[in-house]
Amino acid sequence: PQKEVEQIPVTQEPVVKTYASSTLGISFDYAPEFILNDEYSYTAFAGKPIYGVSVTVPASMATGTNLSVDTYVSVEQLPRANACTGDIFLIANVSSSELTENGVEYSVASSSGAAAGNRYDEIVYALRGSKPCTAVRYFIHSTAIGNYQGGTVIEFDRTAVLREFDKVRRTLLLSQ
């Protein structure tokens, strides 16, 4: 007769993790392999950091591609902003538009820059009318694929990165 094999339940990683801050008055979900930094600040404005929280892509998402491991999505706040628009979160080369998605109104601003074989793309989704002014920043740092010997590195999957960042943005809740 066949011996019965005991089934042992497998505990799985959570499908998402949730970050919540009563200080910032926010909560959002993110992929469990992403790296949370709740001491994040955006420092491109000299002497005027923008505070918030970020979630950085895991090394596994960048390994073997031209995506840099400092790529992240962040939630940031400008408490003294008079009008909450995406362009106030970016320094230069800004293009702006409006977006309403699932009943949420965004002021969207984007900027791109390049230096020494690096590309920096930023997209900021400011939540219209939020107090304090709250925005979600996508910071995508990649290197020029042409800098690599053929076949050593593949182009990163931009659609997959944007999809993960969109999941964070779409789960953002403001409690204030």
N, C-alpha and C positions, 0 to 999 in steps of 0.2 A: 504494500500500500504506500501511496505517496504521502510524504510528511508535509503537513501544512506549514507554510512560511508565515511567521508573524509579521504583520504589516506595521511598520513604525512610521508614524506621521512625520512628514518633513516640514520643518519650520522654514518658511520662506521669508526673504527680505520683504519689507513693506513695499508696495507698489509706489507709494509716495511718502515723503516725510512732510510734516507741516511745521512751519515756523510761525510763531506768534509773538508779538511784542506789545505790551500794554503801553510802554513808553512811546513807541512810534504810532501806536493805534492801528497796527496792520497785522494781517496774517496771509499766508500763501502756502501753496504746496510746491514741492520740487522733487526731482528724481533722487532716490537715496544715495546714488553713487556720486552726486555732485557735492562740492565742499562748501559748507556754509561759513561765512565770515560776518559775524554780527558786530564787528568793530571796524567795518568798512567806511571809507570816505573817498569821494572822488576829488582828486587834487589837481586837476588841470587848470583851475582858476587860481592864479598866484595869491597865496595868503587867504583864500576863501574856500575852504573845503566844503563839500556838500556831503552831509552825513546820511547814513542809511545802513543797509545790509545787502550783502552780495552772495551769490551762489556761483562758484567757479566750475567749469567743465572738469570732469575727471580726466586724468592723464590717459586713460584707455580710449577716450574719444579723440584725442589729439595724436597719439602714438602712430607713427607711420604715415602721417599726413602733414600738410603744411599749416595746420591749425596750431596756434600757440596755446600753451596750458594756462595762460593768464586771461583767457576768454571767459567772460562772465555775464550774468544778468543781475541787475541790482534794483532795489527799491530805495529811492532817495527822496528827501524832503527839503524844501526851501520854505521855512516858516514865515518869512517876511515878504514873500512874493505878493505883489498886488494882483497880478493876473497869472493864472497857472497855465503856462504854455510851454511846449517842448523846447522851443528855441532858447529859453533862459538857462537851460541845463547844458548847452553846448557853446563852444568858443567861436569857431569859424566854419566857413563853407557850409552854412546851414540851409537846407531846404525844408519847407514846412507844408503840412497838409492837415486836414481834419479827418477823423475816422470815428464812426459810431459802430460798435460791435457788441452784440448782446445787450443793448440798452446802455452801454457805457460810452460816454463821449470822451475822446482823446484829442489832444493837440499833439500831432506827431512831427518830430523834427529829426533830420538825419544829417550826418556829416561823414566825410571820408577823407583820409589823409594817407600819405605814403612817405617813407623815409628809409633809405639804406636797405632796400629789399623787403621792407615790412609794410603791411597794409593795415590800417586801423579804420574799421567801420563802426559807427555808433548810430543807434536809433533810439530815440527817447519818446516814450508814450506818457505824456502828462495827463493826469485825470482832471478834466475840465471842472472847475468849481470846487476842487478839493481844498480843504483848510486843515492843516497846513498843505501847501501845494505839494502833491505827491506824484512821482513819476517812476516809470520803469525804464531802465537803461539797458540796452543790449550793447555790449562791448565785444566786438569780434576782431581779434588780432590774428593775422595770418602772415605767412611769408610768401614771397613770389615763387610759384611752382617752378619757374624757369631757372631758379638758382640751384636746383638739385640735378644730379646726374640721372638720366632717364631710368625709370623703374625703381628708384630708391625710395621715393615718396609719392603718395597719391594725393590728388586734390581733395581737400576735406569736403564733407557733405554739408553744404550750407543749409540745405532744406531741413536736414535732421537737427542742426543746431537751432535754427529758427523755430522749429516745431517744439523743441524742449523749452526754449525761452518763452514762446507763446503760452505754453502750459502754465508757467509761473505767472505771467501777466494775467491770464484769464482767471486764475484762482485768487488773485489779490482781492482782499476785503479790507475796507477801512472801517474801523469801529468808532470813529469820532464823528 
